Amino acid sequence: MSEAEMNAYRFNSGKEPTDEMLAQIMREVAEDAKKGNEDAANKYLEDMRQEMKADEAKWADRINKIKNGKH
């Protein structure tokens, strides 16, 4: 099936999609969902790393204050 045929199809056209069209649509939706999920997971991990760095800096500061007698 050509890309032009896929782009021309609309669910509200009153015509049922062919099995080939439906399979292609489902593949594209699955790919988009997978990419979105990967992007969200990567952002979550990066946010967690940033929070860990901030927490490490805060604790290092506290430890240094205690070591230097500046509670």
Phi and psi restraints in degrees (range 20) as a CNS / XPLOR table:
assign (resid 1 and name C) (resid 2 and name N)
       (resid 2 and name CA) (resid 2 and name C) 1.0 -78.9 20.0 2
assign (resid 2 and name N) (resid 2 and name CA)
       (resid 2 and name C) (resid 3 and name N) 1.0 158.2 20.0 2
assign (resid 2 and name C) (resid 3 and name N)
       (resid 3 and name CA) (resid 3 and name C) 1.0 -65.1 20.0 2
assign (resid 3 and name N) (resid 3 and name CA)
       (resid 3 and name C) (resid 4 and name N) 1.0 -34.6 20.0 2
assign (resid 3 and name C) (resid 4 and name N)
       (resid 4 and name CA) (resid 4 and name C) 1.0 -62.8 20.0 2
assign (resid 4 and name N) (resid 4 and name CA)
       (resid 4 and name C) (resid 5 and name N) 1.0 -41.5 20.0 2
assign (resid 4 and name C) (resid 5 and name N)
       (resid 5 and name CA) (resid 5 and name C) 1.0 -63.2 20.0 2
assign (resid 5 and name N) (resid 5 and name CA)
       (resid 5 and name C) (resid 6 and name N) 1.0 -42.8 20.0 2
assign (resid 5 and name C) (resid 6 and name N)
       (resid 6 and name CA) (resid 6 and name C) 1.0 -63.9 20.0 2
assign (resid 6 and name N) (resid 6 and name CA)
       (resid 6 and name C) (resid 7 and name N) 1.0 -43.1 20.0 2
assign (resid 6 and name C) (resid 7 and name N)
       (resid 7 and name CA) (resid 7 and name C) 1.0 -69.1 20.0 2
assign (resid 7 and name N) (resid 7 and name CA)
       (resid 7 and name C) (resid 8 and name N) 1.0 -25.9 20.0 2
assign (resid 7 and name C) (resid 8 and name N)
       (resid 8 and name CA) (resid 8 and name C) 1.0 -80.1 20.0 2
assign (resid 8 and name N) (resid 8 and name CA)
       (resid 8 and name C) (resid 9 and name N) 1.0 -22.9 20.0 2
assign (resid 8 and name C) (resid 9 and name N)
       (resid 9 and name CA) (resid 9 and name C) 1.0 -73.7 20.0 2
assign (resid 9 and name N) (resid 9 and name CA)
       (resid 9 and name C) (resid 10 and name N) 1.0 139.2 20.0 2
assign (resid 9 and name C) (resid 10 and name N)
       (resid 10 and name CA) (resid 10 and name C) 1.0 -132.7 20.0 2
assign (resid 10 and name N) (resid 10 and name CA)
       (resid 10 and name C) (resid 11 and name N) 1.0 137.0 20.0 2
assign (resid 10 and name C) (resid 11 and name N)
       (resid 11 and name CA) (resid 11 and name C) 1.0 -63.6 20.0 2
assign (resid 11 and name N) (resid 11 and name CA)
       (resid 11 and name C) (resid 12 and name N) 1.0 -29.9 20.0 2
assign (resid 11 and name C) (resid 12 and name N)
       (resid 12 and name CA) (resid 12 and name C) 1.0 -86.8 20.0 2
assign (resid 12 and name N) (resid 12 and name CA)
       (resid 12 and name C) (resid 13 and name N) 1.0 13.6 20.0 2
assign (resid 12 and name C) (resid 13 and name N)
       (resid 13 and name CA) (resid 13 and name C) 1.0 -76.6 20.0 2
assign (resid 13 and name N) (resid 13 and name CA)
       (resid 13 and name C) (resid 14 and name N) 1.0 -9.9 20.0 2
assign (resid 13 and name C) (resid 14 and name N)
       (resid 14 and name CA) (resid 14 and name C) 1.0 88.9 20.0 2
assign (resid 14 and name N) (resid 14 and name CA)
       (resid 14 and name C) (resid 15 and name N) 1.0 -6.4 20.0 2
assign (resid 14 and name C) (resid 15 and name N)
       (resid 15 and name CA) (resid 15 and name C) 1.0 -106.9 20.0 2
assign (resid 15 and name N) (resid 15 and name CA)
       (resid 15 and name C) (resid 16 and name N) 1.0 140.3 20.0 2
assign (resid 15 and name C) (resid 16 and name N)
       (resid 16 and name CA) (resid 16 and name C) 1.0 -74.4 20.0 2
assign (resid 16 and name N) (resid 16 and name CA)
       (resid 16 and name C) (resid 17 and name N) 1.0 143.1 20.0 2
assign (resid 16 and name C) (resid 17 and name N)
       (resid 17 and name CA) (resid 17 and name C) 1.0 -71.6 20.0 2
assign (resid 17 and name N) (resid 17 and name CA)
       (resid 17 and name C) (resid 18 and name N) 1.0 151.0 20.0 2
assign (resid 17 and name C) (resid 18 and name N)
       (resid 18 and name CA) (resid 18 and name C) 1.0 -71.2 20.0 2
assign (resid 18 and name N) (resid 18 and name CA)
       (resid 18 and name C) (resid 19 and name N) 1.0 165.0 20.0 2
assign (resid 18 and name C) (resid 19 and name N)
       (resid 19 and name CA) (resid 19 and name C) 1.0 -59.4 20.0 2
assign (resid 19 and name N) (resid 19 and name CA)
       (resid 19 and name C) (resid 20 and name N) 1.0 -38.4 20.0 2
assign (resid 19 and name C) (resid 20 and name N)
       (resid 20 and name CA) (resid 20 and name C) 1.0 -64.6 20.0 2
assign (resid 20 and name N) (resid 20 and name CA)
       (resid 20 and name C) (resid 21 and name N) 1.0 -43.6 20.0 2
assign (resid 20 and name C) (resid 21 and name N)
       (resid 21 and name CA) (resid 21 and name C) 1.0 -62.9 20.0 2
assign (resid 21 and name N) (resid 21 and name CA)
       (resid 21 and name C) (resid 22 and name N) 1.0 -46.2 20.0 2
assign (resid 21 and name C) (resid 22 and name N)
       (resid 22 and name CA) (resid 22 and name C) 1.0 -62.1 20.0 2
assign (resid 22 and name N) (resid 22 and name CA)
       (resid 22 and name C) (resid 23 and name N) 1.0 -42.2 20.0 2
assign (resid 22 and name C) (resid 23 and name N)
       (resid 23 and name CA) (resid 23 and name C) 1.0 -62.4 20.0 2
assign (resid 23 and name N) (resid 23 and name CA)
       (resid 23 and name C) (resid 24 and name N) 1.0 -42.1 20.0 2
assign (resid 23 and name C) (resid 24 and name N)
       (resid 24 and name CA) (resid 24 and name C) 1.0 -65.3 20.0 2
assign (resid 24 and name N) (resid 24 and name CA)
       (resid 24 and name C) (resid 25 and name N) 1.0 -43.4 20.0 2
assign (resid 24 and name C) (resid 25 and name N)
       (resid 25 and name CA) (resid 25 and name C) 1.0 -61.3 20.0 2
assign (resid 25 and name N) (resid 25 and name CA)
       (resid 25 and name C) (resid 26 and name N) 1.0 -44.6 20.0 2
assign (resid 25 and name C) (resid 26 and name N)
       (resid 26 and name CA) (resid 26 and name C) 1.0 -64.4 20.0 2
assign (resid 26 and name N) (resid 26 and name CA)
       (resid 26 and name C) (resid 27 and name N) 1.0 -39.0 20.0 2
assign (resid 26 and name C) (resid 27 and name N)
       (resid 27 and name CA) (resid 27 and name C) 1.0 -62.1 20.0 2
assign (resid 27 and name N) (resid 27 and name CA)
       (resid 27 and name C) (resid 28 and name N) 1.0 -45.4 20.0 2
assign (resid 27 and name C) (resid 28 and name N)
       (resid 28 and name CA) (resid 28 and name C) 1.0 -65.1 20.0 2
assign (resid 28 and name N) (resid 28 and name CA)
       (resid 28 and name C) (resid 29 and name N) 1.0 -40.9 20.0 2
assign (resid 28 and name C) (resid 29 and name N)
       (resid 29 and name CA) (resid 29 and name C) 1.0 -64.0 20.0 2
assign (resid 29 and name N) (resid 29 and name CA)
       (resid 29 and name C) (resid 30 and name N) 1.0 -42.6 20.0 2
assign (resid 29 and name C) (resid 30 and name N)
       (resid 30 and name CA) (resid 30 and name C) 1.0 -62.9 20.0 2
assign (resid 30 and name N) (resid 30 and name CA)
       (resid 30 and name C) (resid 31 and name N) 1.0 -41.2 20.0 2
assign (resid 30 and name C) (resid 31 and name N)
       (resid 31 and name CA) (resid 31 and name C) 1.0 -63.7 20.0 2
assign (resid 31 and name N) (resid 31 and name CA)
       (resid 31 and name C) (resid 32 and name N) 1.0 -43.7 20.0 2
assign (resid 31 and name C) (resid 32 and name N)
       (resid 32 and name CA) (resid 32 and name C) 1.0 -63.2 20.0 2
assign (resid 32 and name N) (resid 32 and name CA)
       (resid 32 and name C) (resid 33 and name N) 1.0 -42.2 20.0 2
assign (resid 32 and name C) (resid 33 and name N)
       (resid 33 and name CA) (resid 33 and name C) 1.0 -64.9 20.0 2
assign (resid 33 and name N) (resid 33 and name CA)
       (resid 33 and name C) (resid 34 and name N) 1.0 -42.6 20.0 2
assign (resid 33 and name C) (resid 34 and name N)
       (resid 34 and name CA) (resid 34 and name C) 1.0 -62.3 20.0 2
assign (resid 34 and name N) (resid 34 and name CA)
       (resid 34 and name C) (resid 35 and name N) 1.0 -44.9 20.0 2
assign (resid 34 and name C) (resid 35 and name N)
       (resid 35 and name CA) (resid 35 and name C) 1.0 -63.5 20.0 2
assign (resid 35 and name N) (resid 35 and name CA)
       (resid 35 and name C) (resid 36 and name N) 1.0 -44.7 20.0 2
assign (resid 35 and name C) (resid 36 and name N)
       (resid 36 and name CA) (resid 36 and name C) 1.0 -61.5 20.0 2
assign (resid 36 and name N) (resid 36 and name CA)
       (resid 36 and name C) (resid 37 and name N) 1.0 -40.1 20.0 2
assign (resid 36 and name C) (resid 37 and name N)
       (resid 37 and name CA) (resid 37 and name C) 1.0 -65.9 20.0 2
assign (resid 37 and name N) (resid 37 and name CA)
       (resid 37 and name C) (resid 38 and name N) 1.0 -43.1 20.0 2
assign (resid 37 and name C) (resid 38 and name N)
       (resid 38 and name CA) (resid 38 and name C) 1.0 -63.5 20.0 2
assign (resid 38 and name N) (resid 38 and name CA)
       (resid 38 and name C) (resid 39 and name N) 1.0 -43.3 20.0 2
assign (resid 38 and name C) (resid 39 and name N)
       (resid 39 and name CA) (resid 39 and name C) 1.0 -61.2 20.0 2
assign (resid 39 and name N) (resid 39 and name CA)
       (resid 39 and name C) (resid 40 and name N) 1.0 -43.9 20.0 2
assign (resid 39 and name C) (resid 40 and name N)
       (resid 40 and name CA) (resid 40 and name C) 1.0 -65.0 20.0 2
assign (resid 40 and name N) (resid 40 and name CA)
       (resid 40 and name C) (resid 41 and name N) 1.0 -42.2 20.0 2
assign (resid 40 and name C) (resid 41 and name N)
       (resid 41 and name CA) (resid 41 and name C) 1.0 -64.1 20.0 2
assign (resid 41 and name N) (resid 41 and name CA)
       (resid 41 and name C) (resid 42 and name N) 1.0 -42.6 20.0 2
assign (resid 41 and name C) (resid 42 and name N)
       (resid 42 and name CA) (resid 42 and name C) 1.0 -63.8 20.0 2
assign (resid 42 and name N) (resid 42 and name CA)
       (resid 42 and name C) (resid 43 and name N) 1.0 -40.8 20.0 2
assign (resid 42 and name C) (resid 43 and name N)
       (resid 43 and name CA) (resid 43 and name C) 1.0 -65.8 20.0 2
assign (resid 43 and name N) (resid 43 and name CA)
       (resid 43 and name C) (resid 44 and name N) 1.0 -41.8 20.0 2
assign (resid 43 and name C) (resid 44 and name N)
       (resid 44 and name CA) (resid 44 and name C) 1.0 -60.4 20.0 2
assign (resid 44 and name N) (resid 44 and name CA)
       (resid 44 and name C) (resid 45 and name N) 1.0 -46.0 20.0 2
assign (resid 44 and name C) (resid 45 and name N)
       (resid 45 and name CA) (resid 45 and name C) 1.0 -64.7 20.0 2
assign (resid 45 and name N) (resid 45 and name CA)
       (resid 45 and name C) (resid 46 and name N) 1.0 -40.8 20.0 2
assign (resid 45 and name C) (resid 46 and name N)
       (resid 46 and name CA) (resid 46 and name C) 1.0 -64.6 20.0 2
assign (resid 46 and name N) (resid 46 and name CA)
       (resid 46 and name C) (resid 47 and name N) 1.0 -41.8 20.0 2
assign (resid 46 and name C) (resid 47 and name N)
       (resid 47 and name CA) (resid 47 and name C) 1.0 -61.3 20.0 2
assign (resid 47 and name N) (resid 47 and name CA)
       (resid 47 and name C) (resid 48 and name N) 1.0 -41.5 20.0 2
assign (resid 47 and name C) (resid 48 and name N)
       (resid 48 and name CA) (resid 48 and name C) 1.0 -63.1 20.0 2
assign (resid 48 and name N) (resid 48 and name CA)
       (resid 48 and name C) (resid 49 and name N) 1.0 -42.6 20.0 2
assign (resid 48 and name C) (resid 49 and name N)
       (resid 49 and name CA) (resid 49 and name C) 1.0 -60.7 20.0 2
assign (resid 49 and name N) (resid 49 and name CA)
       (resid 49 and name C) (resid 50 and name N) 1.0 -42.8 20.0 2
assign (resid 49 and name C) (resid 50 and name N)
       (resid 50 and name CA) (resid 50 and name C) 1.0 -63.7 20.0 2
assign (resid 50 and name N) (resid 50 and name CA)
       (resid 50 and name C) (resid 51 and name N) 1.0 -41.4 20.0 2
assign (resid 50 and name C) (resid 51 and name N)
       (resid 51 and name CA) (resid 51 and name C) 1.0 -64.8 20.0 2
assign (resid 51 and name N) (resid 51 and name CA)
       (resid 51 and name C) (resid 52 and name N) 1.0 -39.2 20.0 2
assign (resid 51 and name C) (resid 52 and name N)
       (resid 52 and name CA) (resid 52 and name C) 1.0 -63.5 20.0 2
assign (resid 52 and name N) (resid 52 and name CA)
       (resid 52 and name C) (resid 53 and name N) 1.0 -42.3 20.0 2
assign (resid 52 and name C) (resid 53 and name N)
       (resid 53 and name CA) (resid 53 and name C) 1.0 -61.9 20.0 2
assign (resid 53 and name N) (resid 53 and name CA)
       (resid 53 and name C) (resid 54 and name N) 1.0 -43.0 20.0 2
assign (resid 53 and name C) (resid 54 and name N)
       (resid 54 and name CA) (resid 54 and name C) 1.0 -64.0 20.0 2
assign (resid 54 and name N) (resid 54 and name CA)
       (resid 54 and name C) (resid 55 and name N) 1.0 -43.2 20.0 2
assign (resid 54 and name C) (resid 55 and name N)
       (resid 55 and name CA) (resid 55 and name C) 1.0 -64.1 20.0 2
assign (resid 55 and name N) (resid 55 and name CA)
       (resid 55 and name C) (resid 56 and name N) 1.0 -41.9 20.0 2
assign (resid 55 and name C) (resid 56 and name N)
       (resid 56 and name CA) (resid 56 and name C) 1.0 -60.9 20.0 2
assign (resid 56 and name N) (resid 56 and name CA)
       (resid 56 and name C) (resid 57 and name N) 1.0 -42.1 20.0 2
assign (resid 56 and name C) (resid 57 and name N)
       (resid 57 and name CA) (resid 57 and name C) 1.0 -64.8 20.0 2
assign (resid 57 and name N) (resid 57 and name CA)
       (resid 57 and name C) (resid 58 and name N) 1.0 -41.8 20.0 2
assign (resid 57 and name C) (resid 58 and name N)
       (resid 58 and name CA) (resid 58 and name C) 1.0 -62.9 20.0 2
assign (resid 58 and name N) (resid 58 and name CA)
       (resid 58 and name C) (resid 59 and name N) 1.0 -45.2 20.0 2
assign (resid 58 and name C) (resid 59 and name N)
       (resid 59 and name CA) (resid 59 and name C) 1.0 -68.0 20.0 2
assign (resid 59 and name N) (resid 59 and name CA)
       (resid 59 and name C) (resid 60 and name N) 1.0 -37.2 20.0 2
assign (resid 59 and name C) (resid 60 and name N)
       (resid 60 and name CA) (resid 60 and name C) 1.0 -62.2 20.0 2
assign (resid 60 and name N) (resid 60 and name CA)
       (resid 60 and name C) (resid 61 and name N) 1.0 -40.8 20.0 2
assign (resid 60 and name C) (resid 61 and name N)
       (resid 61 and name CA) (resid 61 and name C) 1.0 -63.4 20.0 2
assign (resid 61 and name N) (resid 61 and name CA)
       (resid 61 and name C) (resid 62 and name N) 1.0 -45.3 20.0 2
assign (resid 61 and name C) (resid 62 and name N)
       (resid 62 and name CA) (resid 62 and name C) 1.0 -61.1 20.0 2
assign (resid 62 and name N) (resid 62 and name CA)
       (resid 62 and name C) (resid 63 and name N) 1.0 -44.7 20.0 2
assign (resid 62 and name C) (resid 63 and name N)
       (resid 63 and name CA) (resid 63 and name C) 1.0 -63.1 20.0 2
assign (resid 63 and name N) (resid 63 and name CA)
       (resid 63 and name C) (resid 64 and name N) 1.0 -43.7 20.0 2
assign (resid 63 and name C) (resid 64 and name N)
       (resid 64 and name CA) (resid 64 and name C) 1.0 -63.1 20.0 2
assign (resid 64 and name N) (resid 64 and name CA)
       (resid 64 and name C) (resid 65 and name N) 1.0 -39.4 20.0 2
assign (resid 64 and name C) (resid 65 and name N)
       (resid 65 and name CA) (resid 65 and name C) 1.0 -62.4 20.0 2
assign (resid 65 and name N) (resid 65 and name CA)
       (resid 65 and name C) (resid 66 and name N) 1.0 -42.2 20.0 2
assign (resid 65 and name C) (resid 66 and name N)
       (resid 66 and name CA) (resid 66 and name C) 1.0 -66.0 20.0 2
assign (resid 66 and name N) (resid 66 and name CA)
       (resid 66 and name C) (resid 67 and name N) 1.0 -44.0 20.0 2
assign (resid 66 and name C) (resid 67 and name N)
       (resid 67 and name CA) (resid 67 and name C) 1.0 -60.7 20.0 2
assign (resid 67 and name N) (resid 67 and name CA)
       (resid 67 and name C) (resid 68 and name N) 1.0 -36.2 20.0 2
assign (resid 67 and name C) (resid 68 and name N)
       (resid 68 and name CA) (resid 68 and name C) 1.0 -90.1 20.0 2
assign (resid 68 and name N) (resid 68 and name CA)
       (resid 68 and name C) (resid 69 and name N) 1.0 6.5 20.0 2
assign (resid 68 and name C) (resid 69 and name N)
       (resid 69 and name CA) (resid 69 and name C) 1.0 74.0 20.0 2
assign (resid 69 and name N) (resid 69 and name CA)
       (resid 69 and name C) (resid 70 and name N) 1.0 21.7 20.0 2
assign (resid 69 and name C) (resid 70 and name N)
       (resid 70 and name CA) (resid 70 and name C) 1.0 -111.5 20.0 2
assign (resid 70 and name N) (resid 70 and name CA)
       (resid 70 and name C) (resid 71 and name N) 1.0 67.9 20.0 2
